[in-house]
Amino acid sequence: MNHRDAIYSQPKAQIKDFCFDDSVAQVFPDMIQRSVPGYSTIIDNIGQIASRFAQQNSAIYDLGCSLGAATLAMRRMVKKADCQIIAVDNSTAMVEKCKLHLNAFKSDIPVEIRCEDILDTQIRNASVVVLNFTLQFIAPEHRNSLIQHIYDNLLPGGVLVLSEKLRDKHQPMDELMIELHHEFKRSNGYSELEISQKRSALENVMLLDTQQDHENRLRTAGFAEIATWFRCFNFMSMVAVK
């Protein structure tokens, strides 16, 4: 059963750093739908993109899988023979709920769910890799090496789907995007208190790059074909093809 997100609805004497613990896992579907514009569109199209780029006898990685929404979309859409999805998250609470979600839907595509740090994940024989709002939670000093590891172990013609919340290098535009996003959250029922306390909780754990930062990192790793296929306010999703 999914619950309504009310984690930050009451004043807190101390705002702790945000983490994907059991309280977040319980309300995550509601939290993500009410917080990320276009989330359902992103998930559906991750399935569509995976169906186009998945190769026979290859692995598909969902790095930072949370409750498995992208994994479910890919498992539903991919028709290539002998594919395997490897879903990875370092939160025990998220992984346990992910297993329950995936077990509720039957498919011919096997899924291996791992509870581990994605920086320790050995990517092999991959045709599709998904980082869906994951890189922003990785320490900035490890982001280049992670993208390089993904590129090095993608099959020719393989794709990386990278979804991220962005910051704008120009402060007026950054402030505009933030305010438009906050208005989106207000329209979905979040109070000023919830918006403020959630922002404080994320301040030290979700460190944002600009879109140019992401493009530069992808090109440095070796990706030549890069496109932004989704953008709303300060949220975007890109595809990068090897």
N, C-alpha and C positions, 0 to 999 in steps of 0.2 A: 504494500500500500504506500502510495506517495503522499507526502504531507506538504502543507503550505509552509513556505519559508518565513519564519518569524524570528530568526536567530538574533537579529539586531533591532528588534522592535521595542525593547525595553532599554532604558539608560544603563550603561555599564560603567562601573567605577574605574575599570581598567580595560582598555581595548587590547586584547592579545593578538598576536600575529595570526592571520588567517591560516588554517590548515584543513586538509581534507579528512576530517575525523568522522566519527559516527554521526554526530549531529548534522554535519553537512551532507553525508551520504543519505540520510533519511529524507532530506528536502531537496536534494540536488536537481531532480527533474524540474521542479517548480522554480527553483533559484535560477537555473540557466535559461529557461524560457522567458522569465520576466526580466532578466538582466542583459541578455545578449540579443541584439536585434538580428532577425533573420536566422536564428539558430536552426530552426527546422529546415529551412531552405539549404543551409550549409550541410546539414546531416544528409538530407536526401541526395544532394549533388555529390557528396563524397561517395555515396553508393554508385551513382552514375559514372563518375570519373573512374572509380575502381573497376567497374565493369568494362570500360574501354581499354584500360591499360594492364589489367591482370593477365599474366601469361601462364600457359599450361605448365604444370609441375613447378610452380614457384610459391614463394611465401609472401604474405601480405602482413604488414606490421601496423598496428594501431598503438602508437607510443603515447602514454598518458591517456589510457582508454576510459578512465573514470567508470561510469556505469555501463559502458559498452554500446552507446548509441551509434557511433560510427561503425563499430564492428558489426552490429546488427544490420545496418544499412548495406554494408559491403557483402555480408553473408547472403542477404536477400537478393542482391543484384548480380553478383559475380557468377558467371556460368562456365568459366573455363574449368577443364578437368584437372583434378589432382592438385588443387590449390589448398593451402592451409593459412588460416589467419592466426597471428600471434598477437595477443592483446596484453599490454604491459602497463602496470601502474604500481607506484610505490606505497599506496595507501591500502592497508589491510581492510579497512571498512569499505572502501570503494570496490575493491576486488571481490569481497564476499557478496556484495549486492550485485555486482556485475555477473557473477556466476549464476545467481538466481534468475536474473533477466535473460541470460543466454539459454539457460536450461528450459525456459518456458517456451522457446521457439525451436522447432526442429529444422535441420538443414543438412544437406549432403556435404557441406564444407566444414571440415573439422576446425575447432577453435582451441588453441592452447592459451590459457590465461595465466600470466606470471605476475607475482608480486615481487617486484624488484625495481631498483633505480634504473631508469632508461639509459643512464650513462654507462651502466654495466651490461646492457643488452648487446649481445653479439648478433648483428644483422647479417644474414646469409641468404643468397639466392632470392633477393627481393625484387618483385616487379612493382609493388605499391607500398609506399610508406606514408603514414598519416601522422601529423603532429597538429592536433586540433585544439588550439588554445593551451598548448603545453610548453612551448619554448619559453614563454614569458615567465614561467616559474623556475626555469633552469638558471643557475648562476651565470651572469654574463660572460665570465671568463671560460666557460665550458661550451658556449653555444657554437662557436666556430668549429671546434673539434667534433661535436655531435653531427652537425650538418655535413662535415667532411666524411665522417664514418658512414653516414647514410648514402652519400653520393658514391663512395668507393665500393659499396656493396649492393648498389642497385644494378640490375641487369640492364643492358643496352635497351633503350626505349622505355625504361621504367620511369615512374612518376613519384614525386613527393608532393603531397598536399599539405600546405602550411597555413593554418588559420591563427591569427593573432589580434590582440588589441594593440593599438598603435598610440604613439605620441607624435605630435607634429613639431618639427624643428622651429616653426614660427609660433611664438607664444600666443598671439591673438587667435590664430586658427586652432591651436591646441585647446585653448579655453572655450572656443565655440563648439568644438566637437565634444568636449567634456559636458558642456551644458546641454547640448542636444541629447546626449546619452542619458544624463540625469532626468531630463524631461520624459524620455522614453520610460525610465524606471518609475517616475511619478505616475505616468499614465497606466502603468501596470500595478499600481497599488502600493508601491513603496513610499514610506513617509520620509520627510527630511532627516529625521533621526536615523532611520535605517540606512539611508544613502550615505550620510556623514560617517556613521560608525563603521560601515562596511569599507568605505574608502580608507579610513584610518587603519583598519585591520590588514588591508592589502598593501599598504604603502611600502612596507619593507620586504614583501615577498613576491610581488608581481612587478618586475622592473621592465619597462616598456622600451622597445626600439622604434625608430621611425621606419616607414616603408622602404626608404632608401637604404637603411641599414640592412634590412632583410634581403633586398635585391643584391646589394654588394656582397653579402655573405654567401648567397647562393651562387653568384657568378665566380667568386673566388674559389668555391669548392669544385667548380667545373660545369655547373648547369649553364647551358647556353639558351635554352628555350624556357622563358619565364613569363607568366601572365597572371594578372590579378583578375579573377573571375567574379569576385564578390567584394563589395565595399558598402558599408553603411555606417555613417558617423566615423568613430575611431575603431571600427572592427573591419577586418578584411580577411580574405582567403585567397591564396595563390596556388598555382600549379607550376612545378618545375620539372622538366623532362630531361632525362639523360640522353 
